[in-house]
């Protein structure tokens, strides 16, 4: 009886932890087409630090189709699907404060009819992975509008790191025989073989062997690294990513989450690496828009600024001082480049840089994490609502 009681109690505790306190649970899984994706039905707790607007525990839930948030409803009215990376998924923001949820509420209030906005953001995704998801999901989700969030800080580099597409010498887009490297598969986060199956076991393990203190990195440099050295590291990483595209490892993906700021496009835009990344981005954007046009679905490209480019206070003052040493530097260069690529091809787009830069920009981002906070997502939702209505993107 004592053994039965102990087992029953352990099962109850396990069920409670899985439901309400899923720390270190498995959130991502490898995928042969998208490289990785969110695990359908997954739940995980994320911790926000006090320095990022107040300590908080954020429960992120994934629905049965692999999107953050509740299950998708039978289409009640208009449906919008928002694709993007960690800015859209917004793991450090409560669901009700995320861009997608705020946009849904804003459109309902403005147009007085049902709307559903699906959060299709995934941490680490680039526009290339988004294009594959749009291609696979547009005919089943039946959206009235697709929004593709482009994060100017690292989405250019994602295209080289993911190695899904390449540019041919004539400028056309080609598909690589891409695959995860053996080392990346071994290091892939949250693999079942590396994570105890039991939430109770995980909790006891953390008590007996607590993790070390978090690194005190700033959003733009490692530990005590000098800002000038950070800039050099970013530039070197961009050049190496470009160089490796022509080697025997051109199709092996060995970096999924180590996104590097696109310093070459910002500071040395005439370098081969910068020109190649810009050309690759242009072809991928055209591909996404064509997928929408083939189904009669408008696509809006939402251009997000990097906090380093709009905020000049506190730690970011050091960053600004370092990059101003480069003659080509302009704080809006990355967002302007994305806007120019879209305009040149007649693609619907909205650049958030001007509005963010004029609205106390430092207050729109988490100070240490660097992603937009609830205020930033609220402002973006208001701007997108107005743009969609004025431009007739919502029927």
N, C-alpha and C positions, 0 to 999 in steps of 0.2 A: 504493500500500500504506500509506503514511503517513497519507493522508486517510481510508482505510477504518479504520485502527487508531484514529485520533482520534475518528471518528464512533462506533465501537463502544465506546470508552472512555467517551465522553460519554453514550451510552445506558445503559451500566451504572451510571454515577454517578447519572443521572437516576432510574433504577429504584430504586436504593438510597435516594435522598433521598425519593422518593414513599412508599416503604414504611416507612422508619425515622425520617425527619426532615422530615415535611411541615409546614414553617414557612410561615405565610401562605397556606396552601391554602384553597380555597373551602369553607366549612362551611355557609353559609346560602344559600337561594335564595328568590326571591319566589314567592308562592302565591296564586292568585285567591280561595281560600276562607279560608285561615288567615293571610293577609297574608305570612307567610314560614314556612319550615320548615327542618329539617336536610336536607342533601343526602344521599340514600341512597348508602351506600358511601364517604362522605367520611372523611378522616383528617386530623387536625391536632394539632400540638404546642402546648400551653399552658405558659407559664412562671409558676411560683410564686416569689415573692420570699423572701429570707431572713427578712424581717420577718413573713412569714405562716407561721411554723412550719417554716422550712427551705426553702432554694432547691431547686426540683425542676422537672423536665420531665415534663409529663403528656401522654401520647398519648391523644387522644380519637378513638375509632373509631365510625362510624355504620353500623348494619347495613342490609340491603337494604330494610327497611320504614321506615327513617328514625328508628330509636331508638338511643340510645347503648348500646353493648355488643355481645355476640355475636348471631349470628342466632337468631331464635326457633325453638325446637325443636318437634317434633311433641309435642302436649300430653301430658306423662308423668304428670301428677297434677293438682295445683291450680295455677292461674295467677292472678297478681295483676298488674294494670297500675297503675303509679304515674304520675300526670300532675302537672305543675307547671312551674315556671320554672327559673331557674338554680340554685336550691337543690336541686332534684331532679336536674337534669342534672349538676351538680357538676363543672365542667370543671377546677377546680384540685385535685380529689381523685382519686387513683388509683382505677380501677374497683372493685377489691376492697374499698375503704374507703367506697364510696358507700352512701347509705341503702338503695337498692334491693337491692344485692348483700348487704349485711349483713342485711337483713330476710329475704332468701331463705335464707341460711345459718342464721339464728336459728330460722326456722319448721321447717326440716328437722331441726335438732337437737332441737327441742321436741316435734315430732309424729312424727318418724321415718318420714316419707314424702316423696315427691318434691314439690318446689315450684319454680315458675319465677316470678320477679318481674321484670317488664319495666320498664326505665327509660324512661318517655315524657316526661321533662322536656326543655324547650327554653328556652334563655336568652331572657328578655324576654316570655315568654308570660303572658297573664292568664287568669282563669277563663272568659272568653268564648271565647277560642281553644280552651281545654280542652274546653268544652262541644261545640264543633263536632267536635273530634277524637273525643270519646266517641261522639257521634252517628254518625260515619262508621266507627268501628273496633270498636265493641262486638260487632257481629254477626260479624266476621271473626276477632277475637282470642279470642272465647269466654272471657272472664275469669270467675273465680269471685268475684273481689272487685276493685272499682275504688277506688283511693285518690287523692283529689284534694288536693294540698298547696296550702294557701292561705297566702301570705306576707303577713302583716299590714302590712308596711312600705309596699308600693306596689301591691298587687293591686286595691285600691279605685280608685286612679287609672288603672290599666291599662284599666279598663272605659270610662273617658271618653276616653282617648288612642286606643284601638283603634277606637272608634266602630262596633263591630259591632252592638251593641244600644242601644236607647234606652228610656226609660220614657215611656209615654203619660200624659196627664193623669189618667186613671183608675187609674194604677199598674200597668197591664199591660205586658208586655215585647214590644217590637216590633223587627224587624230593620231596620237602616239599609241604604241602598244604598251601603255603604262601599267605598272604593277608596283605593289609595295615591296621594298627590299626586305631581305631576310632579317636584317638588323632592326628595321622598323616594326616588322611583325613581332619580333621578340620583345621590343620595348613598348609595344602598343599599350596604352593605358587601360587599366581595369579589366585585364584579361581574367577570365574565370579561374584559370590555374594559379594566378597570383593573388587573388582576393578570396579570403575565406567565404564559403557559401553562406555561413550563418551571420546575421547581423549581431547576434549576441556574442559570438566568438570575436567578431571585429571589435566590439566595444570592450571586451575583456582584454584583448590584445593591446588596444590603445591605452588602457589603464596600466597594464604591466610594462609596456614599452612605448611610452608616449612619443609622438613625433617631435623632432627638434623644432626650435623656434623658427618662425617664418623669416625669409630673407627680407631685408629692408631695402629692396630696390625702389627706385623712383620709377615713374611710368616711362622714363626714357633712358635709364642707364642702370648698370649693375652695381650694387653696393656703393663703394667709394670710387668707382671708375670716374676719371676726369671726363667732362663733357666733350672735350676735343677728341678724346680717344673713342668715345661712343660714336661720334660722327664718322670717324675713320673706320670703325668696325662695321657700321651700317653700309658705308660705301663699298668696303671690301666684300661684304656678303653679297651685295647686289651684283658685283662684277663676277664673283665666283659662280653664282646661280646662272648667269648668262653664259659663262665659259663652259659649264658642265652640260649645257644643252647639246653640245656637239661631241660628247665623249661616249664611250661604251656604256656609261650609266645614264644615258639620256632619258631612258624610260623607267628607271628605278626611282621610286619615290621614297626618300629617306628622311623627310621632314614634313610632318603634318600640322604640328601646333607651334613650331618655333618661328612665328612670323616676324619678319624684319621690316622695319620702316623703309619706305622707298626713297632713300636719300639720294640716289643717283638721279631720279627724275626731278627732284627738288633742287639739287645743288649743282649737278653736272649734266644737264638735260641733253647735251649734244654727244654724250658717250654712246657707244654702240649698245650697251646694256639698256640704257634708258630708251633709245629709239626702238629697240626690239620689243621691250615691254609695252610701250605705248601702242605699237602696231598690233601686237597680240591682243591687247585689251580691246582695241577698236573692232577687230574681227569677231571676238567673242560677244561683244555687245550687239553687233549686227545680227549674229546668229540667234541670240535670245529674242530680239525684236521680231525676227522672221518667224520664229516658232509661234509667237503670239499672233502675228498677222495671218498665218495659215489657218488659225482657228477663229479669227475675227475678234481676238481679245487684245485690247490695248495694253501696252507695257510702259510703265513709268519708271525711269531710272532716277533713284533718289541718291544724291551725292552728299556724303557725310564728311565733314572736315575732321582732321586729327586735332586733338587738344593742343598739341605742340604748335600748331599753325595758327590757332585763334587766341590762345591764352598766353599772356606775357607777364603774368604775376608769379611771385614766389619762386619755386624751383624752375619754372619755365623761363624766367628771365635769363638764367644761365644758358639755356638752350638757344634762345633768341640771339644772345651775344655771340655764341659760337657759329651759328649758321649764317649770320650776317657778314661773316668774313668771306663768303663765297659771292662773287659778283652776280651770278645768275639767280641768287635767292630772291624769292617773293613768297610771302606767307600764303597767298592763294594760288600758287602755281599748280599744285596737285589737283585741287578741285576745279580750277579753270581748265586744266588739260582734259579731265573727264567731261566737262561741259562742252568743250570744243569738239571732242571726238563724237559726242552725241549729236551736237548741232550739225556737224558736217555730214552726218548720215540721216538727218531728219528724224532723230529719235526723241521721243518725249522725255524731258528730264527736268529736274528741280534741284538746283544747287543750294544747299543750306548754308554755305559759308557766309554770304552777306548778312543774313538774318542772325546767325549765331555770333558773328563778329561784332555786331552792334547791340547785343543784348546781354551784357555782362558775361562774356563767354566762359570765364573760369568757373562760374556758378552752374554751368550746364553739364559738367563732367565730375566724376568721382576724382578727388584730388590725387589719390595714389594709384587707383586702378586704371584710370585713363579712359574708361568707357563713359558714354553719356549717362547721366543720372535721370531720376524721374522728371526733373524740370526740363532737361534737354529733350526727353522723349515727348513731353507734353507740348513743347513748342513745335517740335517736328510734326506731331500729329495735327496741330492747328494749321500749319503751313501746307501740309499735304492735302488736308480737307479743302482748304480754299482753292488750291491749285487744281484739284480734281474737279471741283464744281465749275470753276471759271473756264477751264479748258474742255469741259464736256466729256471728261473721262468716265463719269458715272452716268449711266443712262437713267 
